[in-house]
């Protein structure tokens, strides 16, 4: 069983590879986040030179709308492939996929709704932090010197 971090890392890698192989250009940065039964993937720097030129030369609305339509259509065509990759990594069926891209920043967001939260094992770092926190709370003394009865010690 994978940790949440391992799942997120694999999701980032596969979505970056997908962009490279399917769209013709890999993103400059990819981050995937697993939040319960949601997978949020944020890709930065995904616009090709041709897409940037298209947006710059057409009127703002027309260029933006055309680019969004083309990208959405490409995602829909590749949807079975993407969903299969997500299922392979998470072990959970994808129920829905939502996509948007910003033509001004070149940032793309893909959201997947899963049938259930994927099973994850706790990472070592979380266990160490948790055990330190637990240990630390046991070490906390409730001794209050102001209210302590020191008479038996002084009598010695």
Steps between C-alpha positions, in 0.01 A plus 500: 500500500626847410517812714302807401824670396596208277159508332523877446851467358393227256196704395720804432744293298232329290313825425826670400586207274147507353532871416839436339393200292141591417501879481854534362646705782566417862410744776763703682355388833245242613345454845239241590300508822292217640218637716270221612329375184629790287818524297599854403779538245648842432726534195694821437648610170304273268428730205693428182652785299224456241229525769659811648517657153136406431382666821713809436390557139125438522265720698522418872170315526529317168856378559425393857179320407658321204795378706277381785276313254795325334662404833170377644435294187847344517449414868163339423651289222779385734268459797502115504881501499524759777238325715683167457826662618330654804333169588829312467673740739220545756330162471164680480261561209468857370141626507549838336763725348492880493748714308584866445793699366602863539613659176660789686715300746538172309378311804278194465294333773357150479270370773407134535219374722569145614246235604658503849813626672799284407646277768826650625748391760631761734842633411794449735535875549139530617547209742816656645330837540197337657709298743702809595179693561360217709826460692523874550150515649591221747811687606306811588493520875201629690723592793424847632774614742280771652246250627739221591520384858875505572471437877592129483819586311599781738448281806778263391 
